[in-house]
Amino acid sequence: MSEHCAGHEGRDLGVTEIVCPNCGADLELFSDEKRVKCHVCGTWVNKDGTKYDGTGD
């Protein structure tokens, strides 16, 4: 049995910890992600910790 998630092989991703600006939950963002959805309140949060407004890439 593999010790890693499927698709992990060949990827060396760093993790950034950010805080949801809406509810204050701690979030983890992989280095290849631009934004992440908060698991508590559902807010999309950018890599810089700001709330995603739905515009841009």
N, CA, C and O atoms as a printed pandas DataFrame, in Angstrom:
     atom_number atom_name residue_name chain_id  residue_number  x_coord  y_coord  z_coord
0              1         N          MET        A               1    0.830   -1.184    0.000
1              2        CA          MET        A               1    0.000    0.000    0.000
2              3         C          MET        A               1    0.876    1.249    0.000
3              4         O          MET        A               1    1.876    1.317    0.714
4              5         N          SER        A               2    0.492    2.231   -0.803
5              6        CA          SER        A               2    1.271    3.453   -0.932
6              7         C          SER        A               2    1.115    4.342    0.303
7              8         O          SER        A               2    0.053    4.385    0.924
8              9         N          GLU        A               3    2.200    5.053    0.645
9             10        CA          GLU        A               3    2.150    5.970    1.777
10            11         C          GLU        A               3    1.781    7.384    1.347
11            12         O          GLU        A               3    1.628    8.263    2.195
12            13         N          HIS        A               4    1.634    7.618    0.035
13            14        CA          HIS        A               4    1.339    8.946   -0.486
14            15         C          HIS        A               4   -0.011    8.954   -1.187
15            16         O          HIS        A               4   -0.545    7.905   -1.550
16            17         N          CYS        A               5   -0.548   10.141   -1.370
17            18        CA          CYS        A               5   -1.794   10.299   -2.116
18            19         C          CYS        A               5   -1.554    9.958   -3.575
19            20         O          CYS        A               5   -0.442   10.100   -4.082
20            21         N          ALA        A               6   -2.609    9.506   -4.248
21            22        CA          ALA        A               6   -2.509    9.225   -5.682
22            23         C          ALA        A               6   -2.098   10.490   -6.417
23            24         O          ALA        A               6   -2.598   11.573   -6.113
24            25         N          GLY        A               7   -1.195   10.366   -7.381
25            26        CA          GLY        A               7   -0.727   11.503   -8.157
26            27         C          GLY        A               7    0.415   12.259   -7.518
27            28         O          GLY        A               7    0.895   13.233   -8.097
28            29         N          HIS        A               8    0.867   11.850   -6.347
29            30        CA          HIS        A               8    1.943   12.542   -5.640
30            31         C          HIS        A               8    3.309   12.304   -6.272
31            32         O          HIS        A               8    4.188   13.161   -6.184
32            33         N          GLU        A               9    3.496   11.151   -6.906
33            34        CA          GLU        A               9    4.801   10.796   -7.446
34            35         C          GLU        A               9    5.289   11.855   -8.426
35            36         O          GLU        A               9    4.526   12.317   -9.274
36            37         N          GLY        A              10    6.550   12.239   -8.312
37            38        CA          GLY        A              10    7.165   13.194   -9.216
38            39         C          GLY        A              10    6.810   14.645   -8.934
39            40         O          GLY        A              10    7.192   15.530   -9.698
40            41         N          ARG        A              11    6.094   14.902   -7.863
41            42        CA          ARG        A              11    5.716   16.271   -7.527
42            43         C          ARG        A              11    6.344   16.651   -6.195
43            44         O          ARG        A              11    6.221   15.928   -5.207
44            45         N          ASP        A              12    7.016   17.788   -6.184
45            46        CA          ASP        A              12    7.628   18.287   -4.959
46            47         C          ASP        A              12    6.946   19.607   -4.619
47            48         O          ASP        A              12    7.423   20.675   -5.001
48            49         N          LEU        A              13    5.831   19.529   -3.903
49            50        CA          LEU        A              13    5.022   20.707   -3.633
50            51         C          LEU        A              13    5.223   21.209   -2.217
51            52         O          LEU        A              13    5.193   20.444   -1.252
52            53         N          GLY        A              14    5.429   22.508   -2.117
53            54        CA          GLY        A              14    5.486   23.129   -0.808
54            55         C          GLY        A              14    4.082   23.468   -0.352
55            56         O          GLY        A              14    3.154   23.525   -1.159
56            57         N          VAL        A              15    3.931   23.691    0.922
57            58        CA          VAL        A              15    2.628   24.034    1.486
58            59         C          VAL        A              15    2.737   25.379    2.196
59            60         O          VAL        A              15    3.656   25.610    2.982
60            61         N          THR        A              16    1.777   26.266    1.905
61            62        CA          THR        A              16    1.690   27.560    2.568
62            63         C          THR        A              16    0.474   27.544    3.478
63            64         O          THR        A              16   -0.607   27.117    3.072
64            65         N          GLU        A              17    0.649   28.002    4.688
65            66        CA          GLU        A              17   -0.472   28.089    5.611
66            67         C          GLU        A              17   -1.009   29.510    5.578
67            68         O          GLU        A              17   -0.261   30.473    5.744
68            69         N          ILE        A              18   -2.323   29.631    5.361
69            70        CA          ILE        A              18   -2.980   30.931    5.345
70            71         C          ILE        A              18   -4.211   30.865    6.243
71            72         O          ILE        A              18   -4.620   29.787    6.675
72            73         N          VAL        A              19   -4.790   32.019    6.516
73            74        CA          VAL        A              19   -5.975   32.104    7.363
74            75         C          VAL        A              19   -7.129   32.640    6.529
75            76         O          VAL        A              19   -6.959   33.605    5.783
76            77         N          CYS        A              20   -8.280   32.034    6.647
77            78        CA          CYS        A              20   -9.466   32.494    5.937
78            79         C          CYS        A              20   -9.840   33.885    6.454
79            80         O          CYS        A              20  -10.024   34.072    7.657
80            81         N          PRO        A              21   -9.953   34.874    5.535
81            82        CA          PRO        A              21  -10.295   36.227    5.976
82            83         C          PRO        A              21  -11.758   36.353    6.424
83            84         O          PRO        A              21  -12.131   37.352    7.039
84            85         N          ASN        A              22  -12.571   35.366    6.126
85            86        CA          ASN        A              22  -13.988   35.413    6.476
86            87         C          ASN        A              22  -14.262   34.829    7.863
87            88         O          ASN        A              22  -14.995   35.427    8.649
88            89         N          CYS        A              23  -13.679   33.666    8.171
89            90        CA          CYS        A              23  -14.001   33.001    9.444
90            91         C          CYS        A              23  -12.791   32.736   10.334
91            92         O          CYS        A              23  -12.953   32.350   11.492
92            93         N          GLY        A              24  -11.577   32.937    9.810
93            94        CA          GLY        A              24  -10.373   32.753   10.620
94            95         C          GLY        A              24   -9.835   31.330   10.667
95            96         O          GLY        A              24   -8.900   31.051   11.418
96            97         N          ALA        A              25  -10.411   30.419    9.871
97            98        CA          ALA        A              25   -9.941   29.028    9.856
98            99         C          ALA        A              25   -8.542   28.941    9.247
99           100         O          ALA        A              25   -8.208   29.698    8.336
100          101         N          ASP        A              26   -7.735   28.024    9.753
101          102        CA          ASP        A              26   -6.414   27.757    9.186
102          103         C          ASP        A              26   -6.572   26.918    7.924
103          104         O          ASP        A              26   -7.291   25.919    7.925
104          105         N          LEU        A              27   -5.896   27.327    6.839
105          106        CA          LEU        A              27   -5.974   26.636    5.562
106          107         C          LEU        A              27   -4.586   26.300    5.073
107          108         O          LEU        A              27   -3.620   26.977    5.423
108          109         N          GLU        A              28   -4.475   25.245    4.257
109          110        CA          GLU        A              28   -3.217   24.874    3.616
110          111         C          GLU        A              28   -3.381   25.001    2.118
111          112         O          GLU        A              28   -4.390   24.575    1.556
112          113         N          LEU        A              29   -2.379   25.592    1.468
113          114        CA          LEU        A              29   -2.407   25.816    0.037
114          115         C          LEU        A              29   -1.129   25.239   -0.548
115          116         O          LEU        A              29   -0.032   25.620   -0.139
116          117         N          PHE        A              30   -1.259   24.322   -1.504
117          118        CA          PHE        A              30   -0.082   23.749   -2.156
118          119         C          PHE        A              30    0.517   24.764   -3.122
119          120         O          PHE        A              30   -0.195   25.628   -3.633
120          121         N          SER        A              31    1.816   24.668   -3.375
121          122        CA          SER        A              31    2.526   25.655   -4.179
122          123         C          SER        A              31    2.011   25.757   -5.608
123          124         O          SER        A              31    2.252   26.771   -6.264
124          125         N          ASP        A              32    1.314   24.748   -6.115
125          126        CA          ASP        A              32    0.787   24.822   -7.480
126          127         C          ASP        A              32   -0.660   25.332   -7.526
127          128         O          ASP        A              32   -1.276   25.337   -8.591
128          129         N          GLU        A              33   -1.203   25.760   -6.384
129          130        CA          GLU        A              33   -2.573   26.264   -6.329
130          131         C          GLU        A              33   -2.575   27.789   -6.226
131          132         O          GLU        A              33   -1.699   28.379   -5.594
132          133         N          LYS        A              34   -3.565   28.416   -6.853
133          134        CA          LYS        A              34   -3.718   29.869   -6.777
134          135         C          LYS        A              34   -4.655   30.277   -5.658
135          136         O          LYS        A              34   -4.535   31.368   -5.101
136          137         N          ARG        A              35   -5.597   29.388   -5.328
137          138        CA          ARG        A              35   -6.568   29.672   -4.282
138          139         C          ARG        A              35   -7.090   28.364   -3.718
139          140         O          ARG        A              35   -6.909   27.298   -4.307
140          141         N          VAL        A              36   -7.737   28.461   -2.576
141          142        CA          VAL        A              36   -8.291   27.286   -1.917
142          143         C          VAL        A              36   -9.646   27.658   -1.316
143          144         O          VAL        A              36   -9.872   28.806   -0.933
144          145         N          LYS        A              37  -10.536   26.680   -1.239
145          146        CA          LYS        A              37  -11.858   26.902   -0.650
146          147         C          LYS        A              37  -11.800   26.542    0.835
147          148         O          LYS        A              37  -11.348   25.457    1.201
148          149         N          CYS        A              38  -12.254   27.451    1.677
149          150        CA          CYS        A              38  -12.264   27.219    3.118
150          151         C          CYS        A              38  -13.192   26.058    3.453
151          152         O          CYS        A              38  -14.339   26.018    3.008
152          153         N          HIS        A              39  -12.689   25.122    4.233
153          154        CA          HIS        A              39  -13.453   23.938    4.616
154          155         C          HIS        A              39  -14.493   24.236    5.688
155          156         O          HIS        A              39  -15.345   23.395    5.974
156          157         N          VAL        A              40  -14.433   25.426    6.285
157          158        CA          VAL        A              40  -15.383   25.793    7.330
158          159         C          VAL        A              40  -16.551   26.611    6.767
159          160         O          VAL        A              40  -17.712   26.264    6.979
160          161         N          CYS        A              41  -16.241   27.698    6.047
161          162        CA          CYS        A              41  -17.300   28.613    5.603
162          163         C          CYS        A              41  -17.541   28.613    4.099
163          164         O          CYS        A              41  -18.531   29.175    3.631
164          165         N          GLY        A              42  -16.631   27.979    3.325
165          166        CA          GLY        A              42  -16.817   27.896    1.879
166          167         C          GLY        A              42  -16.264   29.065    1.085
167          168         O          GLY        A              42  -16.409   29.095   -0.137
168          169         N          THR        A              43  -15.636   30.026    1.741
169          170        CA          THR        A              43  -15.053   31.178    1.055
170          171         C          THR        A              43  -13.824   30.752    0.267
171          172         O          THR        A              43  -12.995   29.991    0.765
172          173         N          TRP        A              44  -13.704   31.250   -0.985
173          174        CA          TRP        A              44  -12.494   31.020   -1.769
174          175         C          TRP        A              44  -11.454   32.051   -1.354
175          176         O          TRP        A              44  -11.743   33.247   -1.311
176          177         N          VAL        A              45  -10.227   31.583   -1.043
177          178        CA          VAL        A              45   -9.168   32.438   -0.530
178          179         C          VAL        A              45   -7.952   32.349   -1.444
179          180         O          VAL        A              45   -7.498   31.256   -1.785
180          181         N          ASN        A              46   -7.422   33.522   -1.843
181          182        CA          ASN        A              46   -6.232   33.598   -2.684
182          183         C          ASN        A              46   -4.980   33.218   -1.907
183          184         O          ASN        A              46   -4.982   33.164   -0.678
184          185         N          LYS        A              47   -3.921   32.958   -2.649
185          186        CA          LYS        A              47   -2.633   32.576   -2.059
186          187         C          LYS        A              47   -2.115   33.616   -1.068
187          188         O          LYS        A              47   -1.437   33.273   -0.100
188          189         N          ASP        A              48   -2.439   34.899   -1.315
189          190        CA          ASP        A              48   -1.961   35.960   -0.421
190          191         C          ASP        A              48   -2.861   36.159    0.800
191          192         O          ASP        A              48   -2.632   37.069    1.598
192          193         N          GLY        A              49   -3.889   35.308    0.948
193          194        CA          GLY        A              49   -4.760   35.366    2.114
194          195         C          GLY        A              49   -5.947   36.291    1.959
195          196         O          GLY        A              49   -6.700   36.491    2.913
196          197         N          THR        A              50   -6.135   36.868    0.760
197          198        CA          THR        A              50   -7.278   37.734    0.520
198          199         C          THR        A              50   -8.441   36.925   -0.040
199          200         O          THR        A              50   -8.249   35.859   -0.625
200          201         N          LYS        A              51   -9.644   37.445    0.149
201          202        CA          LYS        A              51  -10.847   36.791   -0.347
202          203         C          LYS        A              51  -10.893   36.882   -1.869
203          204         O          LYS        A              51  -10.731   37.966   -2.430
204          205         N          TYR        A              52  -11.110   35.761   -2.536
205          206        CA          TYR        A              52  -11.202   35.729   -3.993
206          207         C          TYR        A              52  -12.504   36.379   -4.413
207          208         O          TYR        A              52  -13.573   36.020   -3.920
208          209         N          ASP        A              53  -12.413   37.362   -5.348
209          210        CA          ASP        A              53  -13.610   38.095   -5.764
210          211         C          ASP        A              53  -14.227   37.565   -7.053
211          212         O          ASP        A              53  -15.198   38.132   -7.553
212          213         N          GLY        A              54  -13.669   36.480   -7.595
213          214        CA          GLY        A              54  -14.234   35.882   -8.800
214          215         C          GLY        A              54  -13.700   36.429  -10.102
215          216         O          GLY        A              54  -14.115   35.988  -11.173
216          217         N          THR        A              55  -12.789   37.381  -10.034
217          218        CA          THR        A              55  -12.215   37.940  -11.253
218          219         C          THR        A              55  -10.774   37.493  -11.414
219          220         O          THR        A              55  -10.130   37.067  -10.455
220          221         N          GLY        A              56  -10.278   37.593  -12.634
221          222        CA          GLY        A              56   -8.887   37.226  -12.890
222          223         C          GLY        A              56   -8.716   35.730  -12.994
223          224         O          GLY        A              56   -9.687   34.973  -13.019
224          225         N          ASP        A              57   -7.459   35.317  -13.054
225          226        CA          ASP        A              57   -7.139   33.898  -13.216
226          227         C          ASP        A              57   -6.809   33.260  -11.901
227          228         O          ASP        A              57   -6.514   32.066  -11.852
